[in-house]
Amino acid sequence: MKVNTQSVNFSADKKLIDFIQKRMDKLDLFYDKIIQSDVYLKVENTSDKENKIFEAKVNVPGDSFIVKKQCKTFEEGVDVAVASLERQLKKRKEKLRAHSL
């Protein structure tokens, strides 16, 4: 799956981008009709420790799923967001399967 990664107000290193790509690729196991995904990495200028925002938009035929997570690290945000996307994609697949019967 093609993952477009954009980092806002900083430049993401190769290791982080590879980590995101690897995690997002796992979504193909749950729903194989994913067209593309856009990932936005943002750092808020606050004194709060949870200032990293991970936002993902996954496009599937006829729909798109958007998940936004705010965590201490981008890696934690990726893990939480991908788990949430897994649930949404499984739910959509079940719905489509029930419709086709």
N, C-alpha and C positions, 0 to 999 in steps of 0.2 A: 504494500500500500504506500502511496505517496504521502509523505507528511511534510507540510510546509511549516517551518518553524521561524517565528519572528520574535526577536527580543527587543523590548522597549526600554530605553534609558540605560542600556548596558550591552555588552557583546557576550553572547554565550560561547563557552568553549566547546571544542569538538567532542569532548567526553560527555558533556551534558546532552548535546544534540544526539549522539549515538545512543545514549541511555533512553531518551524519549522515543527515538525511532524503534528501538527494540521492544519497549513496552507497548507502543501503539500497534506494532506488528502482531502482537498477541491477540488483538481484537479480531483479526481475520479468522481465528479459530472458532469464534462464537457466531460470527455473521460474515459470510464470504462475499456479500454484495456491496461492500464499502467502496465508494468511489474515490474519496480523498479525505484528508483531514488537515485542518489548520490549527496550529498551536501558537499561542501568544504567551510570552513570558514577560512579566512586569515586576518591577521593584518599586514599592511605594516608599516615599521619603518620610517615614514616620519613625518614632522611637520604639514602636511596638516590635517585638521579636518576629511576629508572624507578618512580615512585610513582603513576602514573595507570593505573587499571584500567578497561578497556572490556569490558563483558559484553553479549552479544546473544543473545536467544532468538527463533528464527524458527519460527512454527507453520505447518505444512502439513497437509493432510488425513491423519490417521492417524499423524502423527509430529511431532517438534519437534527442531530443531537448536540446540545451545547452544555458543557460542564465547566464550572468556574470554582476553583479551590484556592484558599489562602492558607499558606503554611509557613513553617520556619525555613524549610529548604525546598528547592524545586523538585528534588527526588521524591520527597514525601508527597508533594502535591501531585506529581505524576502518578504515583501508586494509588492514591485515594481517587483521583479522577478516572483512571483506567478501570478501577473496580466499579465505580459508578456507571461508567459507559458499558461495561460488561453486562450489568444488570439490565440496563435499558435495551441493549441489543438483544439479549435473551428474551426479554418481554416482547419485543417487536417480532422476533422470529416465532415465538409461540402464537402470537396473534395471527400472523400470516398463515401459520400451519393450521390453526383452527378455522380460518376463513376458507382455506382450500378444500377442506373435508366436506 
